[in-house]
């Protein structure tokens, strides 16, 4: 604590607490910096922990020493033991306590990647998420919100963390200035993308922690986060005794992680076999069973452990993205039994984090559970039509008749392998003993396997003038030999008849291009300039959502400097969307539930998330509520909606 807080206690002061009607003394130890530390003296527990144990004292809630002495704190023995265990774990990991004023309310955001509001409702009805169901019946509420375009994690996280619409037109795209593709799953690329799109903003999590995200949001600790990979290590440097004591302090969590990691491989193989027996589409697996084991279990359990420690440390802003559902839903389909079953494990993480907030929190916290976008069931373009979109484009007007394609390909590019090896070497815990050397090797293997399917490679026609880059249900198409964004006249001159053939293809729902500085939408019913279209010209957009809202989202997407010369959206038939990648579930574009994520918040929060039409508005809400001294670049509050439900 700082300022006046330094005079609240003197060295050797003792605070007496009641623990299940058993008297427990707590020693206040004032360090050289003047900040208080609480040392448990419970002789019956046989522990002396020289770190803050808020569960035993909650000294941040009292203004004076006299007031502190006059208030006995009633605690559960389990909560106190949890605090003592967390304190010992922190000491082994050498993690400091937050210096942000402890009376300030904090927030924890748990994101379930790609779970739509609709599929959340289905999961709750089927009993996959009992903890979240209990929260919703007692203290929390859920709302549907709209994420904007593109409906992809990187764009949405940057929008939420910095409050401005980023120049991120997909998960992959081509930068004509740099003459190379940008790939959000490549850490060096994502670090550049985040820096360029931050716009000088410090970031929503500048005093907090971010786990397993694409962007860091300026976090002090960004662990397993793509744009900051290698910057922060968790676990940090460990000795053999450190690793052993962590196992002793957290035996159930670490044992569960080890067992479930192995079990996940066999679960995936079983689900693959059942999917094929039922003749449902299953994406090619490659090394996905091993990927799933590490990303769904190991990183998930470590993330939750780190969040619990952050809550105990008093970190004011915490964000974690759990990717298990997204990975399986892409693979097996968003409404498959395998995808829904991943939510059972994620519900346990919600339970553990909520329990930490209730029992060992160093400050009051609000818990949010959200998704960044949804996912719509899909079938691959090439499965339906016998060729890829790139091959189709190459045979319809482009000269020479060749096209490049870029999509997710496991270990396609040798440069990718080299980058993954370097990054895994960076994030592996540097250790000095045989015990933690094994941990180091395991982390390196996990990162190589876990990032494999996210890597992208170019097709063989690397000198072709046309490049089609696929982000699930959205394709950015570029003429790579033209340094600027092309308009309609230039495209027609370069590839006569291509636009007409593209729009008429049954697998294409919509094409966006530029004409006279405005956004032109080509669809099977005609064409319309979206910037100033009348309402009757937008009726066809009702297939996706409220037409005026979709118009606004598409114009914002098409205006991004890095957007393709043509933006191609997969066709949507009301149930499934055409996917340009080998996925059973799609997002990134238009059609179905991919555009409609959810937000779970406390009922004590009066703001309505049902009116949110873009992720930038979430930034406004969090800044205004938890960082009132900060300025948000997003002007419209999250509680305001211009669209009638």
C-alpha positions in Angstrom: 0.0 0.0 0.0 1.1 3.6 -0.6 0.7 7.0 1.0 -1.4 7.1 4.1 -1.7 3.4 4.2 1.9 3.1 5.4 1.0 4.5 8.8 -1.9 2.1 9.5 0.2 -0.6 11.1 3.5 -0.9 12.9 5.9 -3.8 12.8 4.7 -6.5 15.2 1.0 -5.5 15.3 -1.2 -8.5 15.6 -4.7 -8.8 14.1 -6.9 -11.4 15.7 -9.4 -13.3 13.4 -12.0 -16.0 13.9 -11.6 -19.0 11.6 -14.6 -21.3 12.0 -14.8 -20.0 15.6 -11.2 -20.9 16.2 -9.0 -17.9 17.1 -6.2 -17.3 14.6 -3.6 -14.6 15.1 -2.0 -12.7 12.2 1.2 -10.7 12.5 1.4 -7.4 10.6 5.0 -7.1 9.2 6.0 -3.7 7.9 8.8 -4.1 5.4 11.5 -1.5 4.5 9.3 -0.1 1.7 6.5 0.7 4.2 4.0 -1.7 2.7 2.2 -4.1 5.0 2.6 -7.8 4.7 0.5 -10.2 6.7 2.2 -13.3 8.1 0.0 -16.2 9.3 0.9 -17.3 12.8 -1.6 -20.2 13.1 0.4 -22.5 15.2 -2.1 -25.3 14.7 -1.4 -25.1 11.0 2.3 -25.2 11.5 2.9 -22.6 8.8 4.7 -19.3 8.7 4.2 -17.6 5.3 5.9 -14.3 4.8 3.5 -12.9 2.2 0.1 -11.3 2.2 -2.7 -13.6 3.4 -5.8 -11.4 2.7 -8.1 -14.3 3.5 -6.9 -14.0 7.1 -7.0 -10.2 7.4 -8.4 -8.2 4.5 -6.5 -5.2 5.7 -7.2 -3.2 2.6 -10.8 -2.9 3.7 -10.0 -1.0 6.9 -9.0 2.7 7.0 -7.2 2.8 10.4 -5.5 0.4 12.7 -8.2 1.1 15.4 -10.9 0.2 12.9 -9.0 -2.9 11.9 -8.7 -4.0 15.6 -12.4 -3.5 16.1 -13.4 -5.8 13.3 -13.0 -9.5 13.6 -13.0 -11.3 10.3 -15.0 -14.6 10.1 -13.5 -17.0 7.6 -13.8 -20.6 6.5 -10.9 -22.9 7.4 -10.8 -24.1 3.8 -10.5 -20.5 2.5 -7.7 -19.8 4.9 -5.9 -22.9 3.9 -6.4 -21.9 0.2 -4.9 -18.5 0.9 -1.9 -20.0 2.7 -1.3 -22.5 -0.2 -1.5 -19.6 -2.7 0.9 -17.6 -0.6 3.4 -20.4 -0.6 3.0 -21.0 -4.3 3.6 -17.3 -5.0 6.7 -17.4 -2.9 8.1 -20.3 -5.0 7.2 -18.6 -8.2 8.6 -15.3 -7.0 5.6 -13.3 -8.1 5.0 -9.9 -6.5 1.7 -8.5 -5.2 -0.1 -5.8 -7.1 0.7 -2.2 -6.0 -2.6 -0.8 -7.3 -4.8 0.5 -4.5 -6.6 -2.4 -3.0 -9.9 -0.7 -2.5 -10.3 -0.2 -6.2 -12.6 -2.8 -7.7 -11.0 -5.2 -10.2 -12.4 -7.4 -12.9 -11.8 -10.9 -14.3 -12.8 -11.8 -17.9 -12.9 -15.4 -18.8 -13.4 -15.8 -22.6 -14.7 -19.0 -24.1 -13.4 -18.7 -27.7 -16.1 -19.1 -30.4 -19.0 -20.1 -28.3 -22.1 -18.4 -29.6 -25.0 -17.2 -27.5 -27.2 -19.8 -29.0 -24.8 -22.7 -28.3 -24.2 -21.4 -24.8 -28.0 -21.8 -24.3 -27.9 -25.3 -25.7 -25.0 -26.3 -23.4 -26.8 -24.9 -20.3 -30.0 -26.7 -21.2 -28.1 -30.0 -21.6 -26.3 -29.7 -18.3 -22.8 -29.2 -19.7 -22.1 -26.1 -17.5 -23.6 -26.5 -14.0 -21.4 -23.9 -12.4 -22.3 -21.2 -14.9 -25.9 -22.3 -14.7 -25.8 -21.8 -11.0 -24.3 -18.3 -11.4 -27.0 -17.3 -13.8 -29.7 -18.5 -11.5 -28.3 -16.7 -8.5 -26.1 -13.6 -9.2 -25.4 -13.2 -12.9 -27.1 -12.5 -16.1 -26.4 -13.2 -19.8 -26.8 -11.1 -22.9 -26.3 -11.5 -26.6 -24.0 -8.9 -28.2 -22.6 -8.3 -31.7 -18.9 -8.6 -32.4 -18.7 -6.8 -35.7 -16.6 -7.8 -38.8 -14.5 -9.7 -39.2 -15.8 -12.1 -36.6 -12.2 -13.3 -35.8 -10.4 -13.4 -32.4 -7.5 -11.1 -33.3 -9.6 -8.3 -34.6 -12.1 -8.5 -31.7 -9.4 -8.7 -29.0 -7.7 -5.6 -30.4 -11.0 -3.8 -30.6 -11.8 -4.6 -27.0 -8.4 -3.9 -25.6 -7.7 -0.6 -27.4 -11.2 0.8 -28.2 -10.6 1.5 -31.8 -11.4 -0.4 -35.0 -8.2 -2.1 -36.0 -6.7 -2.7 -39.5 -7.2 -6.5 -39.2 -9.3 -7.7 -42.2 -9.1 -11.4 -41.2 -7.0 -14.0 -39.4 -4.6 -13.9 -42.4 -4.2 -11.2 -45.0 -1.6 -9.7 -47.4 0.3 -6.5 -46.7 0.9 -4.8 -50.1 3.3 -2.3 -48.6 5.5 -5.0 -47.1 4.7 -7.5 -49.9 4.2 -10.4 -47.6 1.3 -12.2 -45.8 0.4 -11.3 -42.2 -0.5 -14.3 -40.0 -2.1 -13.7 -36.6 -0.9 -17.0 -35.2 2.7 -16.1 -35.9 4.0 -14.3 -32.7 6.3 -11.9 -34.5 3.5 -10.9 -36.9 0.9 -10.5 -34.2 3.3 -8.4 -32.1 3.6 -6.0 -35.1 -0.1 -6.1 -35.8 -1.0 -5.2 -32.2 1.6 -2.4 -32.0 0.3 -0.9 -35.2 -3.3 -1.1 -34.1 -2.9 0.1 -30.6 -2.9 3.7 -31.8 -0.8 4.9 -28.9 -3.2 3.6 -26.3 -1.8 2.0 -23.2 -4.2 -0.9 -23.4 -7.1 -2.1 -21.2 -4.9 -4.5 -19.2 -1.8 -2.3 -18.7 -1.8 -3.0 -15.0 -3.0 -6.6 -15.3 -2.5 -10.0 -16.8 -3.5 -11.7 -20.1 -3.4 -15.4 -20.7 -3.7 -17.4 -23.9 -4.7 -14.3 -25.9 -3.8 -13.2 -29.4 -3.1 -9.6 -28.2 -1.7 -8.6 -24.8 -3.7 -5.4 -24.2 -0.6 -3.8 -22.7 -0.6 -6.3 -19.9 2.3 -6.4 -17.4 2.1 -10.2 -17.6 1.1 -11.7 -20.9 1.5 -15.5 -20.7 0.9 -18.0 -23.6 -0.2 -14.8 -25.5 0.7 -14.8 -29.2 1.9 -11.1 -29.5 4.0 -11.4 -26.4 5.3 -15.0 -26.7 8.6 -15.2 -24.9 8.2 -11.9 -23.0 6.7 -13.5 -19.8 7.3 -17.0 -18.7 4.9 -19.2 -16.6 6.1 -21.1 -14.8 9.2 -18.8 -14.4 12.7 -20.1 -13.7 12.4 -23.1 -11.4 14.8 -25.1 -9.4 14.2 -28.8 -8.6 12.9 -28.0 -5.1 10.6 -25.4 -6.6 9.1 -27.8 -9.0 8.7 -30.4 -6.2 7.0 -28.0 -3.8 4.6 -26.7 -6.6 3.5 -30.3 -7.0 3.1 -30.7 -3.3 1.1 -27.4 -3.0 -1.1 -28.2 -6.0 -1.2 -32.0 -6.3 -4.8 -32.3 -7.5 -4.6 -29.6 -10.2 -1.2 -30.8 -11.6 -2.2 -34.5 -11.4 -5.5 -33.8 -13.1 -3.6 -31.9 -15.9 -1.2 -34.8 -16.5 -4.0 -37.4 -16.6 -6.3 -35.4 -18.7 -3.5 -34.5 -21.2 -3.0 -38.2 -21.9 -6.7 -38.9 -21.9 -7.5 -36.1 -24.4 -5.5 -37.8 -27.1 -7.6 -41.0 -26.9 -10.8 -38.9 -26.6 -9.9 -37.1 -29.8 -9.2 -40.4 -31.7 -12.5 -41.8 -30.5 -14.4 -38.8 -31.6 -12.7 -38.9 -35.0 -13.7 -42.5 -35.5 -17.3 -41.9 -34.4 -17.7 -38.9 -36.7 -16.6 -40.9 -39.7 -18.9 -43.8 -38.7 -21.8 -41.4 -38.6 -20.7 -39.9 -42.0 -20.5 -36.4 -40.6 -17.8 -34.1 -41.9 -14.6 -34.2 -39.9 -11.6 -32.0 -40.7 -8.4 -33.8 -41.5 -6.7 -34.5 -38.2 -2.9 -34.7 -38.8 -1.4 -34.2 -35.3 -4.6 -32.6 -34.0 -5.0 -35.2 -31.2 -1.6 -34.2 -29.7 -2.4 -30.5 -30.3 -5.7 -30.8 -28.5 -4.1 -32.6 -25.5 -1.6 -29.7 -24.9 -3.7 -26.7 -25.8 -6.9 -27.9 -24.3 -5.6 -29.4 -21.1 -2.1 -28.3 -20.2 -2.4 -24.6 -21.1 -5.9 -24.5 -19.7 -4.9 -25.8 -16.3 -1.8 -23.7 -16.0 -3.9 -20.6 -17.0 -6.5 -21.2 -14.3 -3.7 -21.7 -11.7 -2.2 -18.4 -12.8 -5.5 -16.6 -12.6 -6.1 -17.8 -9.1 -2.7 -16.6 -8.0 -3.4 -13.2 -9.7 -6.6 -12.9 -7.8 -4.7 -13.6 -4.6 -2.0 -11.1 -5.6 -4.7 -8.4 -6.2 -4.1 -7.9 -9.9 -6.8 -5.4 -10.9 -7.5 -6.6 -14.5 -7.3 -10.2 -15.6 -8.2 -11.7 -19.0 -8.0 -15.3 -20.2 -9.0 -16.9 -23.5 -9.9 -20.6 -23.3 -9.5 -22.0 -26.8 -10.6 -25.6 -26.3 -14.2 -25.2 -27.7 -13.0 -23.2 -30.7 -10.4 -25.9 -31.7 -12.8 -28.8 -31.4 -15.7 -26.9 -33.0 -13.5 -26.1 -36.1 -12.6 -29.7 -36.3 -15.8 -31.6 -35.5 -18.4 -28.9 -35.9 -19.7 -26.3 -33.3 -22.8 -28.5 -32.4 -21.0 -31.8 -32.1 -21.0 -33.7 -28.9 -17.2 -33.4 -28.8 -17.4 -29.6 -28.9 -20.1 -29.4 -26.2 -18.1 -31.8 -24.0 -15.2 -29.4 -23.9 -17.5 -27.0 -22.1 -17.6 -29.3 -19.0 -13.9 -28.7 -18.4 -14.2 -25.0 -19.1 -17.1 -24.8 -16.6 -14.7 -26.3 -14.0 -12.3 -23.4 -14.7 -15.1 -20.9 -14.1 -16.0 -22.6 -10.9 -12.3 -22.5 -9.7 -11.9 -18.9 -10.6 -15.2 -17.9 -9.0 -14.2 -19.8 -5.8 -10.9 -17.9 -5.7 -12.8 -14.6 -6.0 -15.0 -15.6 -3.1 -12.3 -17.0 -0.8 -8.8 -15.6 -1.4 -9.2 -12.3 -3.3 -7.0 -9.4 -2.4 -9.6 -6.9 -3.7 -13.3 -7.0 -4.7 -13.7 -8.4 -8.2 -16.4 -8.6 -10.8 -16.5 -11.8 -12.9 -17.3 -11.7 -16.6 -17.7 -14.8 -18.8 -17.9 -14.0 -22.5 -17.1 -15.2 -26.0 -15.5 -13.1 -28.7 -17.6 -14.5 -31.6 -19.7 -17.6 -32.4 -19.2 -20.4 -34.9 -21.5 -21.6 -37.6 -21.6 -25.1 -39.0 -19.9 -25.3 -42.3 -18.7 -27.4 -45.3 -15.5 -26.8 -47.2 -15.7 -25.1 -50.6 -13.5 -27.8 -52.2 -15.5 -30.6 -50.7 -18.7 -29.2 -52.2 -17.4 -28.1 -55.6 -14.3 -30.2 -56.3 -11.9 -27.3 -56.4 -10.6 -24.5 -54.1 -11.7 -20.9 -54.5 -8.2 -20.1 -55.8 -8.4 -22.7 -58.5 -11.8 -21.3 -59.5 -10.4 -17.8 -59.7 -7.4 -18.8 -61.8 -9.6 -20.3 -64.4 -11.9 -17.3 -64.8 -10.2 -14.4 -66.4 -6.9 -13.9 -64.7 -3.8 -13.9 -66.8 -1.6 -16.0 -66.5 -4.2 -18.5 -65.3 -2.5 -19.2 -61.9 -3.4 -18.3 -58.4 -1.7 -18.6 -55.0 -3.6 -19.7 -52.0 -2.8 -19.4 -48.3 -4.6 -21.5 -45.7 -3.7 -23.3 -42.5 -1.3 -26.1 -43.3 0.6 -28.1 -40.7 4.4 -27.8 -41.1 4.2 -26.6 -44.7 6.8 -24.0 -44.5 10.3 -24.6 -43.2 10.6 -21.0 -42.1 7.6 -21.5 -39.9 9.3 -24.5 -38.2 12.4 -22.4 -37.6 10.3 -19.7 -36.0 8.3 -22.1 -33.8 11.6 -23.6 -32.6 13.0 -20.2 -31.7 9.9 -19.2 -29.9 9.5 -22.4 -28.0 13.1 -22.0 -26.9 12.2 -18.5 -25.7 9.2 -19.4 -23.6 10.4 -22.7 -22.1 11.3 -22.3 -18.4 15.0 -21.9 -18.1 16.0 -24.3 -15.4 19.1 -25.5 -13.6 18.2 -29.0 -12.4 17.3 -32.3 -13.9 13.8 -32.1 -12.6 13.0 -28.8 -14.2 15.0 -29.7 -17.3 12.2 -32.2 -18.0 9.6 -29.4 -17.6 11.6 -27.3 -20.0 11.6 -30.1 -22.7 7.9 -30.7 -22.2 7.1 -27.0 -22.7 9.1 -26.9 -25.9 7.3 -30.0 -27.3 4.0 -28.6 -26.2 4.6 -25.3 -28.1 5.8 -27.0 -31.2 2.8 -29.3 -31.3 0.3 -26.7 -30.1 1.2 -24.1 -32.8 1.6 -26.6 -35.6 -1.9 -26.4 -37.1 -1.9 -22.7 -36.9 0.9 -22.2 -39.3 0.3 -21.1 -42.8 2.0 -22.0 -46.0 1.8 -20.8 -49.6 0.7 -23.0 -52.5 3.1 -24.0 -55.2 2.3 -21.2 -57.6 4.3 -18.6 -55.7 4.8 -16.4 -58.7 1.1 -16.2 -59.6 -0.4 -12.7 -59.8 -3.5 -13.6 -57.7 -3.4 -14.5 -54.0 -6.4 -15.9 -52.2 -6.0 -15.8 -48.4 -8.6 -17.8 -46.4 -9.9 -16.9 -43.0 -12.5 -19.6 -42.6 -15.7 -18.2 -44.2 -14.0 -15.0 -45.5 -11.4 -14.8 -48.3 -9.3 -11.7 -49.0 -8.2 -11.8 -52.6 -5.3 -9.7 -53.9 -3.5 -8.9 -57.1 -0.1 -9.0 -55.5 1.7 -7.3 -58.4 -0.3 -4.1 -58.0 1.0 -2.0 -55.1 -2.3 -0.3 -54.3 -5.9 -1.3 -53.7 -7.7 -2.0 -57.0 -11.1 -0.7 -57.9 -13.8 -2.3 -60.0 -12.7 -0.9 -63.3 -9.1 -2.1 -62.7 -10.3 -5.5 -61.7 -12.5 -5.8 -64.8 -9.7 -4.7 -67.0 -7.2 -7.1 -65.4 -9.6 -10.1 -65.3 -12.6 -9.7 -67.5 -15.6 -11.6 -66.4 -14.1 -12.7 -63.1 -16.4 -10.7 -60.8 -19.5 -11.9 -62.6 -18.4 -15.5 -62.5 -17.5 -15.2 -58.8 -20.8 -13.7 -57.8 -22.7 -16.3 -59.7 -20.9 -19.2 -58.0 -23.2 -21.1 -55.6 -20.5 -21.2 -52.9 -20.2 -17.4 -52.8 -22.7 -15.3 -51.0 -21.3 -11.8 -51.3 -18.3 -10.0 -52.8 -17.1 -6.5 -51.7 -15.0 -4.3 -53.9 -14.1 -0.6 -54.1 -15.6 1.8 -56.7 -15.0 5.6 -56.7 -13.9 5.4 -53.1 -17.0 3.7 -51.9 -17.9 0.1 -51.0 -19.7 -1.9 -53.7 -21.5 -5.1 -52.7 -22.1 -7.7 -55.4 -24.6 -10.4 -54.7 -26.9 -12.7 -56.7 -29.7 -10.2 -56.6 -27.6 -7.4 -58.0 -25.2 -4.8 -56.7 -25.5 -1.9 -54.3 -23.2 0.9 -53.1 -23.3 0.3 -49.3 -22.1 3.7 -48.2 -25.4 5.5 -49.1 -27.8 2.7 -49.8 -31.5 3.1 -49.1 -33.3 0.6 -46.8 -35.1 -1.1 -49.6 -31.7 -1.8 -51.3 -30.5 -3.6 -48.2 -33.4 -6.0 -47.7 -31.2 -9.0 -48.9 -28.9 -8.5 -45.9 -31.7 -9.6 -43.5 -30.5 -13.1 -44.1 -27.6 -12.2 -41.8 -28.9 -9.7 -39.3 -30.5 -6.2 -39.2 -29.7 -4.9 -42.7 -28.6 -1.4 -41.6 -26.2 -2.9 -39.0 -24.7 -5.3 -41.4 -24.2 -2.5 -43.9 -22.3 -0.5 -41.4 -20.1 -3.5 -40.4 -19.3 -4.3 -44.1 -18.4 -0.8 -44.9 -16.0 -0.7 -41.9 -14.4 -3.9 -43.0 -14.0 -2.9 -46.6 -12.4 0.4 -45.6 -9.5 -1.3 -43.8 -6.3 -0.4 -45.6 -5.2 -4.0 -45.7 -8.4 -5.5 -46.9 -8.3 -7.5 -50.2 -9.0 -6.1 -53.6 -12.0 -8.5 -53.4 -13.5 -9.7 -50.1 -15.4 -12.9 -50.7 -17.9 -14.3 -48.2 -19.0 -17.9 -48.3 -22.6 -18.6 -49.1 -25.1 -19.1 -46.2 -28.2 -21.2 -46.7 -29.8 -20.4 -43.3 -28.1 -23.4 -41.5 -24.6 -23.8 -42.9 -22.0 -21.5 -44.3 -19.4 -22.4 -47.0 -15.9 -22.5 -45.6 -12.8 -21.8 -47.7 -10.7 -23.9 -45.3 -10.9 -27.5 -44.2 -13.2 -26.9 -41.2 -16.4 -28.3 -39.9 -17.2 -24.9 -38.2 -16.6 -21.4 -39.5 -16.4 -17.8 -38.4 -14.7 -14.7 -39.6 -17.5 -13.6 -42.0 -21.3 -13.5 -42.3 -24.0 -16.1 -41.7 -25.6 -17.7 -38.7 -24.5 -17.6 -35.1 -20.8 -16.7 -35.7 -21.8 -13.0 -35.4 -23.5 -13.3 -32.0 -21.3 -14.0 -28.9 -22.5 -13.7 -25.3 -21.6 -11.8 -22.2 -22.3 -13.0 -18.6 -22.0 -10.2 -16.0 -23.2 -9.6 -12.4 -26.7 -8.5 -11.9 -25.4 -5.6 -9.9 -24.0 -4.1 -13.1 -26.8 -1.9 -14.6 -25.2 -1.4 -18.0 -26.8 -3.6 -20.8 -24.6 -5.5 -23.1 -27.5 -6.4 -25.3 -27.0 -3.1 -27.2 -23.3 -3.7 -28.0 -22.8 -3.7 -31.8 -19.0 -3.9 -31.9 -16.2 -5.0 -29.6 -14.9 -1.4 -29.4 -17.9 -0.6 -27.2 -16.7 -3.2 -24.6 -13.6 -1.1 -24.1 -15.7 1.9 -23.3 -17.6 0.0 -20.6 -14.5 -1.4 -18.9 -12.6 1.9 -18.9 -15.5 3.9 -17.6 -16.3 1.4 -14.8 -12.9 0.2 -13.7 -10.4 2.9 -15.0 -12.3 6.1 -14.6 -9.2 8.3 -15.0 -8.4 6.8 -18.4 -9.6 8.1 -21.7 -11.3 5.7 -24.2 -11.1 6.4 -27.9 -14.5 4.8 -28.3 -17.2 7.4 -27.8 -20.4 5.4 -27.6 -21.2 3.8 -24.3 -21.9 0.1 -24.3 -25.4 0.5 -22.8 -26.7 2.3 -25.9 -28.1 0.5 -28.9 -29.5 2.0 -32.1 -30.9 -1.4 -33.2 -34.2 -2.6 -31.9 -34.2 -6.2 -30.8 
